[in-house]
C-alpha cells in the first residue's frame, strides 16, 4: 500500500460524513434562520424574541444552568475524590456513580416523576411522617418553583456522572509524588486538595465544565417529563416552533441562539480556565 | 470535601481511621443518591396499574406484571422498541465503520491535515448536535430519508462518531507499533498485520465503544422526536405520548429505557475512562 495516501483514505469516510451531517446542516440552519421565503431578513429573530414566552424561556434555561452546573461540579469533585481514594470497592463505587451516564434524559425525567408526582414517593414519605395531611401537587401549573426544583434535582442526578468520569481520569494523571511532597511539608488533606489537586486538575475541569454547560443549554426531555409546558426552556421552545407552530425559520433562529450561547460559553471557559503549555503535566 | 480528616485528631493512625470511615460513609451516601431513584422507578414498573396511581405508595414492589404487560401490549410500543434497536444498531455500525479507520490513521501516521481533522472532531463537541436534526428534516424529505431508521441513524452517528474516533485513537495508540512492525518483517502485508495482530488486541475496546454508540442512540430524544413520525423510536414514542398516557405506562416505559442502559454501562465499565476521560482531552 502506498504509505502517503493511506491515512487520507482511512480518514475519508469520517471526514465526508462530518461534512455532510455536521458542517452542512450547520450552514443550513444558519441560512434558514436569517432568511424567509428566500429573502434575507431578521424577522425570524424578531418573531422569536417577540413571543411572550421568550424572556421567561431564556431566564429558565440560564437560571437552571447557573444553579445546576456549580452543584454538579462540587458533587463530581466529591465523587471523584472518593473514587480515587477508596481502597476496597473502588470499581463498584465507580460503576454505581457512573450509572446515570447511560440513562436517557427522558428516563431521568420519568424517574423523578415517580418521586414528585402527586401520588408519588415524596408525598408518601411526607404524609407518613405527618408533615402534610394530603398529597401536595408538586408539578401542577401553579407550582413553578417545585417544578424548577424537581427539574434541577433530576438534572443534577443525571448529568453529574459525566463530569465525575472526566475528573477521575484527570486525577489519575496527577503524579503521586506531588501528594507525598505536600504531606512531607505538613499539608492537611484539605490543603493538598486545594493546592495540589485543583490546580493540576485544571485541564480536566475545563473539559468537564464546557461539556456540561453545553449539555445544560440542551435540557429538554427532563423538563418535558416533569413540567410539560409549565417550565418553558430554549430547546423545548425550538421544538414547539418546529412542530406546534410549524415555523421552520423561527425554529432555526431559536436553534442558532442555543448554538450561539453554547459557543459563547465554550470560548469563555476556554479563556478563563486556560492552561499555559508549560504548566501541563 | 468529605474526604478531609479532622485536623484536631492527633495521631496519624486515628486520623487515617476517621478519614477512612468518613470516606466509606460518603461513598455509601452517594451510592444511595444514585441508586434510590432508579429503585423507585423499578418499584412502580413492577406494580399493578392500580397500585401505581394509588396513594399512599408502598416502597416495595408487588411484582405484579400488570403495568409492564399493559405497556408491551399498548399500540405502537412493540414497533417503537424494534425501531429503537434498529436505529441504535445502525448507528453502532456506522460509527465504528467510519470512526475506527480514522482512529487508526490518527494513531499510526503523521501527515499534513491531521490537526485539522482532530479539530473538526473536537469541534462537534462544542455544538448541541441534536439541533442539527431540524435542517436535516427538510433534506431528508427531499432524499426520501425522512421517517426512516437509516435517516435517524445518520443523525445519531454524528453524535457517536466523535467518540468512536477518539476512543479507537486512544486504543490503537496503546498498542505498540513494534508489534505491527514485527509482523511486517515476518512477511505480513499491512492489512494482514492489522487483522492478525492489532485487531484481536483492540477488539474488546472496539466492542465497548460500539456498545457506547448503541447507548447514545438508544437514549437520544430530540432528534428522534423531530425526524420520526410513523417509525418512532421508544424515546420519541414516550415523549410524544407524555401528555395523554397514564402514569403506569410512563413508568413502565421509563423502566424499559433504563434497564438496557444499566446493562450497557455495566458491559463497558472497564472502558469508562477511555470513553469520557481520555476522549475529552
Interface residues (C-beta under 8 A of the other chain):
Chain A: X1 X4 X6 X7 X8 X10 X11 X13 X14 X15 X17 X18 X21 X22 X25 X26 X28 X29 X32 X75 X77 X78 X79 X81 X82 X85 X86 X89 X91 X93 X94 X95 X96 X97 X98 X99 X100 X101 X102 X103 X104 X105 X106 X107 X110 X111 X112 X113 X114 X115 X117 X118 X119 X120 X121 X123 X124 X127 X128 X135 X157 X162 X165 X166 X168 X169 X170 X172 X188 X189 X190 X193 X203 X204 X207 X208 X210 X211 X214 X217 X218 X220 X221 X224 X225 X228 X235 X238 X239 X242 X243 X248 X251 X252 X255 X258 X259 X262 X263 X266
Chain B: X1 X2 X3 X4 X5 X7 X19 X23 X24 X26 X27 X30 X31 X33 X34 X35 X37 X38 X40 X41 X43 X44 X52 X53 X54 X55 X56 X57 X59 X94 X97 X98 X99 X101 X102 X104 X105 X106 X108 X109 X111 X113 X114 X117 X120 X121 X124 X125 X126 X127 X128 X129 X130 X131 X132 X134 X135 X136 X137 X138 X139 X154 X155 X157 X158 X161 X165 X189 X190 X191 X215 X218 X219 X220 X221 X222 X225 X226 X235 X238 X239 X242 X243 X247 X250 X251 X253 X254 X257 X258 X261 X262 X264 X265 X266 X269 X272 X273 X275 X276 X277 X278 X280 X281
